[in-house]
Amino acid sequence: MAKSKDVPVTIILECTSCVRNGVNKESTGISRYITQKNRHNTPNRLELKKFYPYRYKHTIHGEIKK
């Protein structure tokens, strides 16, 4: 049986360029993705390059707190 800390955890990825520009969190311009990660393999915060549909290009999306 797997230990509870090795179970994949659901995380939210948010566009980092929107947060730096001070866009309101409730606006429709925020790009968020939901994914899973294994804490054993990636203990640090996850950053992935994902598509940002409001600017029509790929930007860096970082893990945020729930």
All heavy atoms as TSV, in Angstrom:
chain	resi	resn	atom	element	x	y	z
A	1	MET	N	N	0.841	-1.178	0.000
A	1	MET	CA	C	0.000	0.000	0.000
A	1	MET	C	C	0.887	1.242	0.000
A	1	MET	O	O	1.894	1.300	0.703
A	1	MET	CB	C	-0.885	-0.039	1.226
A	1	MET	CG	C	-1.929	1.019	1.241
A	1	MET	SD	S	-3.024	0.726	2.641
A	1	MET	CE	C	-4.549	0.773	1.791
A	2	ALA	N	N	0.533	2.247	-0.792
A	2	ALA	CA	C	1.328	3.462	-0.915
A	2	ALA	C	C	1.158	4.356	0.308
A	2	ALA	O	O	0.088	4.404	0.918
A	2	ALA	CB	C	0.913	4.223	-2.162
A	3	LYS	N	N	2.218	5.053	0.630
A	3	LYS	CA	C	2.145	6.004	1.725
A	3	LYS	C	C	1.397	7.247	1.255
A	3	LYS	O	O	1.364	7.562	0.073
A	3	LYS	CB	C	3.549	6.389	2.172
A	3	LYS	CG	C	4.316	5.246	2.770
A	3	LYS	CD	C	5.682	5.690	3.202
A	3	LYS	CE	C	6.493	4.534	3.736
A	3	LYS	NZ	N	7.840	4.928	4.102
A	4	SER	N	N	0.836	7.996	2.182
A	4	SER	CA	C	0.023	9.149	1.822
A	4	SER	C	C	0.854	10.267	1.194
A	4	SER	O	O	0.349	11.042	0.404
A	4	SER	CB	C	-0.724	9.678	3.042
A	4	SER	OG	O	0.204	10.116	4.008
A	5	LYS	N	N	2.150	10.366	1.526
A	5	LYS	CA	C	2.953	11.442	0.958
A	5	LYS	C	C	3.404	11.146	-0.483
A	5	LYS	O	O	3.824	12.042	-1.193
A	5	LYS	CB	C	4.170	11.734	1.827
A	5	LYS	CG	C	5.166	10.598	1.909
A	5	LYS	CD	C	6.330	10.981	2.793
A	5	LYS	CE	C	7.322	9.836	2.863
A	5	LYS	NZ	N	8.456	10.177	3.679
A	6	ASP	N	N	3.310	9.898	-0.939
A	6	ASP	CA	C	3.687	9.549	-2.298
A	6	ASP	C	C	2.524	9.623	-3.285
A	6	ASP	O	O	2.715	9.464	-4.477
A	6	ASP	CB	C	4.283	8.139	-2.337
A	6	ASP	CG	C	5.616	8.071	-1.626
A	6	ASP	OD1	O	6.248	9.135	-1.478
A	6	ASP	OD2	O	6.019	6.971	-1.228
A	7	VAL	N	N	1.333	9.874	-2.797
A	7	VAL	CA	C	0.149	9.953	-3.657
A	7	VAL	C	C	0.216	11.254	-4.469
A	7	VAL	O	O	0.563	12.303	-3.929
A	7	VAL	CB	C	-1.129	9.917	-2.793
A	7	VAL	CG1	C	-2.361	10.109	-3.644
A	7	VAL	CG2	C	-1.193	8.628	-2.017
A	8	PRO	N	N	-0.114	11.199	-5.759
A	8	PRO	CA	C	-0.120	12.433	-6.556
A	8	PRO	C	C	-1.081	13.470	-5.974
A	8	PRO	O	O	-2.190	13.138	-5.551
A	8	PRO	CB	C	-0.583	11.971	-7.930
A	8	PRO	CG	C	-0.249	10.534	-7.979
A	8	PRO	CD	C	-0.384	10.032	-6.580
A	9	VAL	N	N	-0.652	14.715	-5.964
A	9	VAL	CA	C	-1.415	15.803	-5.384
A	9	VAL	C	C	-1.931	16.692	-6.514
A	9	VAL	O	O	-1.204	17.002	-7.448
A	9	VAL	CB	C	-0.524	16.630	-4.432
A	9	VAL	CG1	C	-1.289	17.779	-3.834
A	9	VAL	CG2	C	0.056	15.748	-3.366
A	10	THR	N	N	-3.193	17.117	-6.422
A	10	THR	CA	C	-3.763	18.026	-7.409
A	10	THR	C	C	-3.272	19.441	-7.117
A	10	THR	O	O	-3.356	19.917	-5.983
A	10	THR	CB	C	-5.299	17.988	-7.342
A	10	THR	OG1	O	-5.729	16.648	-7.571
A	10	THR	CG2	C	-5.896	18.888	-8.404
A	11	ILE	N	N	-2.757	20.114	-8.154
A	11	ILE	CA	C	-2.235	21.468	-8.003
A	11	ILE	C	C	-2.854	22.373	-9.068
A	11	ILE	O	O	-3.401	21.903	-10.058
A	11	ILE	CB	C	-0.693	21.513	-8.115
A	11	ILE	CG1	C	-0.244	20.974	-9.469
A	11	ILE	CG2	C	-0.051	20.768	-6.979
A	11	ILE	CD1	C	1.217	21.210	-9.751
A	12	ILE	N	N	-2.748	23.677	-8.850
A	12	ILE	CA	C	-3.240	24.670	-9.805
A	12	ILE	C	C	-2.049	25.449	-10.335
A	12	ILE	O	O	-1.219	25.939	-9.559
A	12	ILE	CB	C	-4.238	25.618	-9.135
A	12	ILE	CG1	C	-5.433	24.836	-8.599
A	12	ILE	CG2	C	-4.706	26.694	-10.106
A	12	ILE	CD1	C	-6.378	25.652	-7.759
A	13	LEU	N	N	-1.960	25.561	-11.653
A	13	LEU	CA	C	-0.924	26.358	-12.304
A	13	LEU	C	C	-1.552	27.646	-12.807
A	13	LEU	O	O	-2.589	27.619	-13.462
A	13	LEU	CB	C	-0.310	25.587	-13.477
A	13	LEU	CG	C	0.361	24.264	-13.154
A	13	LEU	CD1	C	0.785	23.584	-14.440
A	13	LEU	CD2	C	1.550	24.472	-12.257
A	14	GLU	N	N	-0.921	28.791	-12.487
A	14	GLU	CA	C	-1.437	30.085	-12.897
A	14	GLU	C	C	-0.376	30.837	-13.676
A	14	GLU	O	O	0.810	30.733	-13.376
A	14	GLU	CB	C	-1.849	30.893	-11.672
A	14	GLU	CG	C	-2.502	32.208	-11.995
A	14	GLU	CD	C	-2.953	32.919	-10.747
A	14	GLU	OE1	O	-2.096	33.572	-10.108
A	14	GLU	OE2	O	-4.130	32.804	-10.389
A	15	CYS	N	N	-0.795	31.603	-14.662
A	15	CYS	CA	C	0.126	32.369	-15.496
A	15	CYS	C	C	0.893	33.379	-14.637
A	15	CYS	O	O	0.289	34.187	-13.931
A	15	CYS	CB	C	-0.651	33.082	-16.596
A	15	CYS	SG	S	0.398	34.035	-17.690
A	16	THR	N	N	2.217	33.339	-14.694
A	16	THR	CA	C	3.025	34.243	-13.869
A	16	THR	C	C	3.085	35.650	-14.439
A	16	THR	O	O	3.250	36.612	-13.705
A	16	THR	CB	C	4.459	33.696	-13.712
A	16	THR	OG1	O	5.018	33.496	-15.004
A	16	THR	CG2	C	4.460	32.393	-12.960
A	17	SER	N	N	2.925	35.819	-15.737
A	17	SER	CA	C	2.973	37.159	-16.321
A	17	SER	C	C	1.737	37.968	-15.926
A	17	SER	O	O	1.803	39.188	-15.789
A	17	SER	CB	C	3.102	37.092	-17.836
A	17	SER	OG	O	1.978	36.485	-18.408
A	18	CYS	N	N	0.593	37.308	-15.724
A	18	CYS	CA	C	-0.629	38.011	-15.296
A	18	CYS	C	C	-0.483	38.500	-13.861
A	18	CYS	O	O	-0.906	39.594	-13.532
A	18	CYS	CB	C	-1.833	37.079	-15.369
A	18	CYS	SG	S	-2.185	36.502	-17.000
A	19	VAL	N	N	0.103	37.674	-13.012
A	19	VAL	CA	C	0.262	38.033	-11.608
A	19	VAL	C	C	1.224	39.206	-11.476
A	19	VAL	O	O	1.005	40.126	-10.696
A	19	VAL	CB	C	0.768	36.811	-10.805
A	19	VAL	CG1	C	1.038	37.188	-9.368
A	19	VAL	CG2	C	-0.234	35.681	-10.877
A	20	ARG	N	N	2.277	39.232	-12.267
A	20	ARG	CA	C	3.242	40.332	-12.210
A	20	ARG	C	C	2.630	41.638	-12.683
A	20	ARG	O	O	2.975	42.709	-12.214
A	20	ARG	CB	C	4.458	40.003	-13.078
A	20	ARG	CG	C	5.326	38.949	-12.470
A	20	ARG	CD	C	6.623	38.808	-13.236
A	20	ARG	NE	N	7.176	37.500	-12.963
A	20	ARG	CZ	C	7.606	36.657	-13.866
A	20	ARG	NH1	N	7.584	36.969	-15.134
A	20	ARG	NH2	N	8.085	35.495	-13.523
A	21	ASN	N	N	1.703	41.571	-13.649
A	21	ASN	CA	C	1.079	42.774	-14.186
A	21	ASN	C	C	-0.058	43.285	-13.315
A	21	ASN	O	O	-0.632	44.325	-13.610
A	21	ASN	CB	C	0.568	42.521	-15.614
A	21	ASN	CG	C	1.709	42.271	-16.570
A	21	ASN	OD1	O	2.833	42.690	-16.336
A	21	ASN	ND2	N	1.422	41.586	-17.661
A	22	GLY	N	N	-0.406	42.572	-12.267
A	22	GLY	CA	C	-1.426	43.027	-11.329
A	22	GLY	C	C	-2.839	42.873	-11.837
A	22	GLY	O	O	-3.709	43.642	-11.491
A	23	VAL	N	N	-3.103	41.855	-12.649
A	23	VAL	CA	C	-4.450	41.599	-13.134
A	23	VAL	C	C	-5.303	41.113	-11.972
A	23	VAL	O	O	-4.849	40.342	-11.134
A	23	VAL	CB	C	-4.430	40.542	-14.266
A	23	VAL	CG1	C	-5.840	40.202	-14.717
A	23	VAL	CG2	C	-3.610	41.027	-15.427
A	24	ASN	N	N	-6.544	41.575	-11.908
A	24	ASN	CA	C	-7.459	41.173	-10.838
A	24	ASN	C	C	-7.683	39.665	-10.886
A	24	ASN	O	O	-7.897	39.095	-11.941
A	24	ASN	CB	C	-8.785	41.913	-10.999
A	24	ASN	CG	C	-9.706	41.688	-9.825
A	24	ASN	OD1	O	-9.362	41.026	-8.861
A	24	ASN	ND2	N	-10.894	42.258	-9.906
A	25	LYS	N	N	-7.656	38.990	-9.734
A	25	LYS	CA	C	-7.776	37.535	-9.683
A	25	LYS	C	C	-9.133	37.045	-10.191
A	25	LYS	O	O	-9.250	35.963	-10.710
A	25	LYS	CB	C	-7.587	37.033	-8.248
A	25	LYS	CG	C	-6.218	37.258	-7.700
A	25	LYS	CD	C	-5.299	36.169	-8.115
A	25	LYS	CE	C	-3.959	36.331	-7.428
A	25	LYS	NZ	N	-2.968	35.450	-7.917
A	26	GLU	N	N	-10.185	37.837	-10.057
A	26	GLU	CA	C	-11.506	37.405	-10.479
A	26	GLU	C	C	-11.772	37.683	-11.956
A	26	GLU	O	O	-12.802	37.306	-12.483
A	26	GLU	CB	C	-12.587	38.096	-9.641
A	26	GLU	CG	C	-12.698	37.538	-8.230
A	26	GLU	CD	C	-11.635	38.083	-7.293
A	26	GLU	OE1	O	-11.173	39.219	-7.519
A	26	GLU	OE2	O	-11.256	37.385	-6.348
A	27	SER	N	N	-10.887	38.374	-12.650
A	27	SER	CA	C	-11.135	38.699	-14.054
A	27	SER	C	C	-11.002	37.464	-14.933
A	27	SER	O	O	-10.407	36.466	-14.547
A	27	SER	CB	C	-10.156	39.779	-14.535
A	27	SER	OG	O	-8.879	39.233	-14.694
A	28	THR	N	N	-11.537	37.541	-16.136
A	28	THR	CA	C	-11.481	36.408	-17.052
A	28	THR	C	C	-10.120	36.298	-17.723
A	28	THR	O	O	-9.883	35.352	-18.456
A	28	THR	CB	C	-12.567	36.551	-18.132
A	28	THR	OG1	O	-12.343	37.778	-18.831
A	28	THR	CG2	C	-13.941	36.543	-17.526
A	29	GLY	N	N	-9.223	37.242	-17.493
A	29	GLY	CA	C	-7.918	37.233	-18.130
A	29	GLY	C	C	-6.887	36.342	-17.473
A	29	GLY	O	O	-5.756	36.259	-17.927
A	30	ILE	N	N	-7.240	35.680	-16.382
A	30	ILE	CA	C	-6.300	34.802	-15.689
A	30	ILE	C	C	-6.363	33.411	-16.322
A	30	ILE	O	O	-7.428	32.850	-16.492
A	30	ILE	CB	C	-6.635	34.697	-14.194
A	30	ILE	CG1	C	-6.447	36.036	-13.515
A	30	ILE	CG2	C	-5.789	33.643	-13.507
A	30	ILE	CD1	C	-5.031	36.477	-13.343
A	31	SER	N	N	-5.192	32.878	-16.650
A	31	SER	CA	C	-5.111	31.542	-17.236
A	31	SER	C	C	-4.674	30.566	-16.154
A	31	SER	O	O	-3.602	30.730	-15.562
A	31	SER	CB	C	-4.103	31.540	-18.384
A	31	SER	OG	O	-3.924	30.253	-18.880
A	32	ARG	N	N	-5.518	29.563	-15.884
A	32	ARG	CA	C	-5.203	28.555	-14.871
A	32	ARG	C	C	-5.389	27.165	-15.438
A	32	ARG	O	O	-6.294	26.913	-16.227
A	32	ARG	CB	C	-6.112	28.715	-13.651
A	32	ARG	CG	C	-5.798	29.940	-12.837
A	32	ARG	CD	C	-6.568	29.950	-11.566
A	32	ARG	NE	N	-6.164	31.084	-10.745
A	32	ARG	CZ	C	-6.768	31.440	-9.642
A	32	ARG	NH1	N	-7.799	30.769	-9.217
A	32	ARG	NH2	N	-6.332	32.471	-8.955
A	33	TYR	N	N	-4.510	26.276	-15.032
A	33	TYR	CA	C	-4.581	24.866	-15.402
A	33	TYR	C	C	-4.579	24.037	-14.132
A	33	TYR	O	O	-3.920	24.396	-13.152
A	33	TYR	CB	C	-3.372	24.457	-16.249
A	33	TYR	CG	C	-3.401	24.968	-17.667
A	33	TYR	CD1	C	-2.816	26.175	-18.001
A	33	TYR	CD2	C	-3.995	24.228	-18.670
A	33	TYR	CE1	C	-2.830	26.648	-19.301
A	33	TYR	CE2	C	-4.014	24.676	-19.973
A	33	TYR	CZ	C	-3.435	25.888	-20.281
A	33	TYR	OH	O	-3.457	26.339	-21.569
A	34	ILE	N	N	-5.287	22.917	-14.140
A	34	ILE	CA	C	-5.288	21.976	-13.019
A	34	ILE	C	C	-4.566	20.717	-13.475
A	34	ILE	O	O	-4.844	20.183	-14.547
A	34	ILE	CB	C	-6.723	21.638	-12.582
A	34	ILE	CG1	C	-7.420	22.901	-12.087
A	34	ILE	CG2	C	-6.703	20.577	-11.484
A	34	ILE	CD1	C	-8.881	22.690	-11.771
A	35	THR	N	N	-3.605	20.263	-12.668
A	35	THR	CA	C	-2.822	19.076	-13.005
A	35	THR	C	C	-2.443	18.358	-11.713
A	35	THR	O	O	-2.809	18.798	-10.622
A	35	THR	CB	C	-1.582	19.453	-13.829
A	35	THR	OG1	O	-0.927	18.277	-14.265
A	35	THR	CG2	C	-0.609	20.306	-13.030
A	36	GLN	N	N	-1.709	17.272	-11.836
A	36	GLN	CA	C	-1.246	16.521	-10.673
A	36	GLN	C	C	0.273	16.420	-10.698
A	36	GLN	O	O	0.875	16.452	-11.765
A	36	GLN	CB	C	-1.830	15.116	-10.668
A	36	GLN	CG	C	-3.299	15.069	-10.417
A	36	GLN	CD	C	-3.814	13.648	-10.345
A	36	GLN	OE1	O	-3.166	12.715	-10.798
A	36	GLN	NE2	N	-4.991	13.489	-9.765
A	37	LYS	N	N	0.846	16.314	-9.503
A	37	LYS	CA	C	2.283	16.083	-9.402
A	37	LYS	C	C	2.560	15.104	-8.275
A	37	LYS	O	O	1.767	14.971	-7.344
A	37	LYS	CB	C	3.050	17.387	-9.194
A	37	LYS	CG	C	3.024	17.926	-7.782
A	37	LYS	CD	C	4.019	19.044	-7.613
A	37	LYS	CE	C	4.139	19.434	-6.152
A	37	LYS	NZ	N	5.147	20.444	-5.934
A	38	ASN	N	N	3.689	14.441	-8.374
A	38	ASN	CA	C	4.142	13.521	-7.348
A	38	ASN	C	C	5.150	14.270	-6.479
A	38	ASN	O	O	6.196	14.699	-6.963
A	38	ASN	CB	C	4.794	12.297	-7.997
A	38	ASN	CG	C	5.115	11.220	-7.007
A	38	ASN	OD1	O	5.271	11.488	-5.817
A	38	ASN	ND2	N	5.214	9.995	-7.491
A	39	ARG	N	N	4.838	14.435	-5.215
A	39	ARG	CA	C	5.726	15.197	-4.317
A	39	ARG	C	C	7.073	14.519	-4.109
A	39	ARG	O	O	8.060	15.174	-3.817
A	39	ARG	CB	C	5.046	15.407	-2.967
A	39	ARG	CG	C	3.969	16.429	-3.015
A	39	ARG	CD	C	3.496	16.753	-1.630
A	39	ARG	NE	N	2.403	17.718	-1.693
A	39	ARG	CZ	C	1.649	18.040	-0.682
A	39	ARG	NH1	N	1.837	17.478	0.489
A	39	ARG	NH2	N	0.688	18.919	-0.813
A	40	HIS	N	N	7.106	13.218	-4.260
A	40	HIS	CA	C	8.370	12.492	-4.096
A	40	HIS	C	C	9.338	12.831	-5.227
A	40	HIS	O	O	10.528	13.027	-5.006
A	40	HIS	CB	C	8.104	10.990	-4.041
A	40	HIS	CG	C	9.338	10.168	-3.821
A	40	HIS	ND1	N	10.010	10.176	-2.613
A	40	HIS	CD2	C	10.030	9.333	-4.637
A	40	HIS	CE1	C	11.073	9.373	-2.711
A	40	HIS	NE2	N	11.089	8.845	-3.936
A	41	ASN	N	N	8.840	12.933	-6.453
A	41	ASN	CA	C	9.694	13.232	-7.601
A	41	ASN	C	C	9.967	14.725	-7.768
A	41	ASN	O	O	11.047	15.114	-8.206
A	41	ASN	CB	C	9.053	12.711	-8.888
A	41	ASN	CG	C	8.944	11.210	-8.895
A	41	ASN	OD1	O	9.674	10.528	-8.194
A	41	ASN	ND2	N	8.020	10.706	-9.685
A	42	THR	N	N	8.989	15.575	-7.462
A	42	THR	CA	C	9.141	17.024	-7.613
A	42	THR	C	C	8.732	17.724	-6.330
A	42	THR	O	O	7.596	18.188	-6.203
A	42	THR	CB	C	8.280	17.550	-8.782
A	42	THR	OG1	O	6.936	17.120	-8.554
A	42	THR	CG2	C	8.773	17.071	-10.108
A	43	PRO	N	N	9.639	17.828	-5.349
A	43	PRO	CA	C	9.275	18.458	-4.078
A	43	PRO	C	C	9.149	19.982	-4.182
A	43	PRO	O	O	8.443	20.596	-3.390
A	43	PRO	CB	C	10.424	18.060	-3.143
A	43	PRO	CG	C	11.573	17.805	-4.047
A	43	PRO	CD	C	10.994	17.284	-5.324
A	44	ASN	N	N	9.822	20.599	-5.169
A	44	ASN	CA	C	9.758	22.048	-5.317
A	44	ASN	C	C	8.504	22.452	-6.076
A	44	ASN	O	O	7.785	21.626	-6.605
A	44	ASN	CB	C	10.988	22.548	-6.081
A	44	ASN	CG	C	12.265	22.232	-5.340
A	44	ASN	OD1	O	12.275	22.143	-4.120
A	44	ASN	ND2	N	13.330	22.048	-6.076
A	45	ARG	N	N	8.273	23.769	-6.144
A	45	ARG	CA	C	7.124	24.275	-6.898
A	45	ARG	C	C	7.317	24.005	-8.379
A	45	ARG	O	O	8.399	24.179	-8.926
A	45	ARG	CB	C	6.935	25.762	-6.662
A	45	ARG	CG	C	6.462	26.057	-5.262
A	45	ARG	CD	C	5.843	27.437	-5.217
A	45	ARG	NE	N	5.304	27.680	-3.891
A	45	ARG	CZ	C	4.021	27.572	-3.597
A	45	ARG	NH1	N	3.169	27.259	-4.526
A	45	ARG	NH2	N	3.593	27.798	-2.385
A	46	LEU	N	N	6.236	23.619	-9.018
A	46	LEU	CA	C	6.267	23.233	-10.419
A	46	LEU	C	C	6.025	24.453	-11.312
A	46	LEU	O	O	5.173	25.288	-11.012
A	46	LEU	CB	C	5.189	22.183	-10.667
A	46	LEU	CG	C	5.164	21.487	-12.006
A	46	LEU	CD1	C	6.438	20.681	-12.210
A	46	LEU	CD2	C	3.967	20.572	-12.095
A	47	GLU	N	N	6.821	24.590	-12.383
A	47	GLU	CA	C	6.621	25.632	-13.387
A	47	GLU	C	C	6.658	24.978	-14.760
A	47	GLU	O	O	7.609	24.282	-15.092
A	47	GLU	CB	C	7.691	26.711	-13.297
A	47	GLU	CG	C	7.520	27.649	-12.132
A	47	GLU	CD	C	8.450	28.852	-12.226
A	47	GLU	OE1	O	9.414	28.810	-13.020
A	47	GLU	OE2	O	8.205	29.817	-11.499
A	48	LEU	N	N	5.606	25.191	-15.542
A	48	LEU	CA	C	5.508	24.626	-16.875
A	48	LEU	C	C	5.167	25.719	-17.869
A	48	LEU	O	O	4.508	26.701	-17.524
A	48	LEU	CB	C	4.417	23.550	-16.934
A	48	LEU	CG	C	4.615	22.313	-16.086
A	48	LEU	CD1	C	3.371	21.441	-16.143
A	48	LEU	CD2	C	5.818	21.529	-16.563
A	49	LYS	N	N	5.608	25.532	-19.101
A	49	LYS	CA	C	5.270	26.461	-20.166
A	49	LYS	C	C	3.966	25.984	-20.800
A	49	LYS	O	O	3.916	24.907	-21.389
A	49	LYS	CB	C	6.395	26.504	-21.193
A	49	LYS	CG	C	6.390	27.731	-22.037
A	49	LYS	CD	C	7.687	27.853	-22.791
A	49	LYS	CE	C	7.730	29.208	-23.463
A	49	LYS	NZ	N	8.946	29.362	-24.231
A	50	LYS	N	N	2.900	26.771	-20.637
A	50	LYS	CA	C	1.574	26.401	-21.125
A	50	LYS	C	C	1.042	27.516	-22.031
A	50	LYS	O	O	1.508	28.645	-21.998
A	50	LYS	CB	C	0.606	26.217	-19.955
A	50	LYS	CG	C	1.013	25.170	-18.949
A	50	LYS	CD	C	0.938	23.796	-19.497
A	50	LYS	CE	C	-0.273	23.091	-19.009
A	50	LYS	NZ	N	-0.415	21.758	-19.563
A	51	PHE	N	N	0.012	27.179	-22.809
A	51	PHE	CA	C	-0.598	28.136	-23.723
A	51	PHE	C	C	-1.491	29.106	-22.960
A	51	PHE	O	O	-2.300	28.704	-22.128
A	51	PHE	CB	C	-1.412	27.413	-24.792
A	51	PHE	CG	C	-2.011	28.331	-25.808
A	51	PHE	CD1	C	-1.211	28.956	-26.745
A	51	PHE	CD2	C	-3.371	28.576	-25.822
A	51	PHE	CE1	C	-1.760	29.802	-27.682
A	51	PHE	CE2	C	-3.930	29.418	-26.750
A	51	PHE	CZ	C	-3.119	30.039	-27.684
A	52	TYR	N	N	-1.345	30.407	-23.249
A	52	TYR	CA	C	-2.141	31.461	-22.629
A	52	TYR	C	C	-3.125	31.973	-23.679
A	52	TYR	O	O	-2.753	32.719	-24.574
A	52	TYR	CB	C	-1.221	32.563	-22.133
A	52	TYR	CG	C	-1.918	33.682	-21.406
A	52	TYR	CD1	C	-2.877	33.432	-20.456
A	52	TYR	CD2	C	-1.584	35.012	-21.652
A	52	TYR	CE1	C	-3.500	34.458	-19.776
A	52	TYR	CE2	C	-2.203	36.039	-20.982
A	52	TYR	CZ	C	-3.163	35.754	-20.050
A	52	TYR	OH	O	-3.784	36.771	-19.381
A	53	PRO	N	N	-4.398	31.551	-23.618
A	53	PRO	CA	C	-5.337	31.835	-24.701
A	53	PRO	C	C	-5.688	33.307	-24.877
A	53	PRO	O	O	-6.111	33.703	-25.957
A	53	PRO	CB	C	-6.575	31.026	-24.319
A	53	PRO	CG	C	-6.468	30.804	-22.869
A	53	PRO	CD	C	-5.011	30.766	-22.554
A	54	TYR	N	N	-5.532	34.151	-23.872
A	54	TYR	CA	C	-5.898	35.560	-23.985
A	54	TYR	C	C	-4.839	36.375	-24.714
A	54	TYR	O	O	-5.121	37.446	-25.230
A	54	TYR	CB	C	-6.166	36.143	-22.597
A	54	TYR	CG	C	-7.249	35.381	-21.878
A	54	TYR	CD1	C	-6.936	34.483	-20.865
A	54	TYR	CD2	C	-8.583	35.514	-22.238
A	54	TYR	CE1	C	-7.922	33.759	-20.218
A	54	TYR	CE2	C	-9.569	34.793	-21.605
A	54	TYR	CZ	C	-9.237	33.920	-20.597
A	54	TYR	OH	O	-10.223	33.201	-19.972
A	55	ARG	N	N	-3.603	35.883	-24.751
A	55	ARG	CA	C	-2.524	36.538	-25.502
A	55	ARG	C	C	-2.086	35.734	-26.718
A	55	ARG	O	O	-1.217	36.162	-27.450
A	55	ARG	CB	C	-1.317	36.774	-24.602
A	55	ARG	CG	C	-1.574	37.790	-23.537
A	55	ARG	CD	C	-0.282	38.135	-22.836
A	55	ARG	NE	N	-0.539	39.042	-21.744
A	55	ARG	CZ	C	0.362	39.392	-20.857
A	55	ARG	NH1	N	1.571	38.880	-20.923
A	55	ARG	NH2	N	0.054	40.222	-19.907
A	56	TYR	N	N	-2.636	34.548	-26.878
A	56	TYR	CA	C	-2.336	33.657	-28.007
A	56	TYR	C	C	-0.846	33.304	-28.098
A	56	TYR	O	O	-0.264	33.313	-29.174
A	56	TYR	CB	C	-2.813	34.263	-29.329
A	56	TYR	CG	C	-4.289	34.502	-29.354
A	56	TYR	CD1	C	-4.800	35.781	-29.263
A	56	TYR	CD2	C	-5.171	33.434	-29.440
A	56	TYR	CE1	C	-6.163	36.010	-29.269
A	56	TYR	CE2	C	-6.536	33.648	-29.452
A	56	TYR	CZ	C	-7.022	34.939	-29.368
A	56	TYR	OH	O	-8.376	35.150	-29.372
A	57	LYS	N	N	-0.228	33.013	-26.946
A	57	LYS	CA	C	1.151	32.542	-26.934
A	57	LYS	C	C	1.413	31.719	-25.681
A	57	LYS	O	O	0.593	31.671	-24.771
A	57	LYS	CB	C	2.138	33.696	-27.037
A	57	LYS	CG	C	2.064	34.734	-25.946
A	57	LYS	CD	C	3.108	35.793	-26.233
A	57	LYS	CE	C	3.000	36.953	-25.279
A	57	LYS	NZ	N	4.017	37.947	-25.540
A	58	HIS	N	N	2.579	31.078	-25.645
A	58	HIS	CA	C	2.965	30.235	-24.516
A	58	HIS	C	C	3.687	31.088	-23.471
A	58	HIS	O	O	4.578	31.868	-23.809
A	58	HIS	CB	C	3.872	29.101	-24.982
A	58	HIS	CG	C	3.135	28.057	-25.745
A	58	HIS	ND1	N	2.864	28.157	-27.087
A	58	HIS	CD2	C	2.601	26.882	-25.342
A	58	HIS	CE1	C	2.206	27.093	-27.482
A	58	HIS	NE2	N	2.027	26.294	-26.447
A	59	THR	N	N	3.297	30.925	-22.209
A	59	THR	CA	C	3.925	31.631	-21.097
A	59	THR	C	C	4.200	30.628	-19.972
A	59	THR	O	O	3.706	29.507	-19.986
A	59	THR	CB	C	3.009	32.743	-20.546
A	59	THR	OG1	O	1.777	32.163	-20.142
A	59	THR	CG2	C	2.766	33.817	-21.593
A	60	ILE	N	N	4.958	31.056	-18.988
A	60	ILE	CA	C	5.285	30.197	-17.847
A	60	ILE	C	C	4.157	30.253	-16.847
A	60	ILE	O	O	3.708	31.329	-16.440
A	60	ILE	CB	C	6.613	30.620	-17.194
A	60	ILE	CG1	C	7.756	30.455	-18.189
A	60	ILE	CG2	C	6.881	29.823	-15.929
A	60	ILE	CD1	C	9.086	30.945	-17.689
A	61	HIS	N	N	3.663	29.089	-16.444
A	61	HIS	CA	C	2.628	28.956	-15.443
A	61	HIS	C	C	3.245	28.310	-14.221
A	61	HIS	O	O	3.876	27.261	-14.311
A	61	HIS	CB	C	1.480	28.081	-15.950
A	61	HIS	CG	C	0.612	28.765	-16.953
A	61	HIS	ND1	N	1.066	29.173	-18.188
A	61	HIS	CD2	C	-0.687	29.133	-16.889
A	61	HIS	CE1	C	0.082	29.730	-18.842
A	61	HIS	NE2	N	-0.987	29.715	-18.088
A	62	GLY	N	N	3.081	28.933	-13.059
A	62	GLY	CA	C	3.651	28.434	-11.818
A	62	GLY	C	C	2.596	27.912	-10.861
A	62	GLY	O	O	1.437	28.309	-10.919
A	63	GLU	N	N	3.025	27.045	-9.975
A	63	GLU	CA	C	2.126	26.450	-8.983
A	63	GLU	C	C	1.732	27.505	-7.944
A	63	GLU	O	O	2.565	28.279	-7.481
A	63	GLU	CB	C	2.862	25.288	-8.305
A	63	GLU	CG	C	2.064	24.548	-7.291
A	63	GLU	CD	C	2.844	23.422	-6.656
A	63	GLU	OE1	O	3.862	22.999	-7.214
A	63	GLU	OE2	O	2.408	22.955	-5.580
A	64	ILE	N	N	0.447	27.521	-7.591
A	64	ILE	CA	C	-0.032	28.460	-6.585
A	64	ILE	C	C	-0.650	27.685	-5.420
A	64	ILE	O	O	-0.928	26.491	-5.543
A	64	ILE	CB	C	-1.080	29.447	-7.161
A	64	ILE	CG1	C	-2.311	28.697	-7.659
A	64	ILE	CG2	C	-0.487	30.309	-8.223
A	64	ILE	CD1	C	-3.471	29.598	-7.986
A	65	LYS	N	N	-0.868	28.382	-4.308
A	65	LYS	CA	C	-1.527	27.768	-3.161
A	65	LYS	C	C	-3.024	27.710	-3.420
A	65	LYS	O	O	-3.576	28.531	-4.119
A	65	LYS	CB	C	-1.271	28.583	-1.895
A	65	LYS	CG	C	0.148	28.582	-1.440
A	65	LYS	CD	C	0.283	29.357	-0.161
A	65	LYS	CE	C	1.726	29.359	0.307
A	65	LYS	NZ	N	1.870	30.139	1.540
A	66	LYS	N	N	-3.679	26.736	-2.807
A	66	LYS	CA	C	-5.129	26.603	-2.955
A	66	LYS	C	C	-5.854	27.537	-2.044
A	66	LYS	O	O	-5.455	27.891	-1.016
A	66	LYS	CB	C	-5.565	25.165	-2.678
A	66	LYS	CG	C	-5.091	24.221	-3.739
A	66	LYS	CD	C	-5.640	22.855	-3.469
A	66	LYS	CE	C	-5.132	21.886	-4.494
A	66	LYS	NZ	N	-5.582	20.551	-4.294
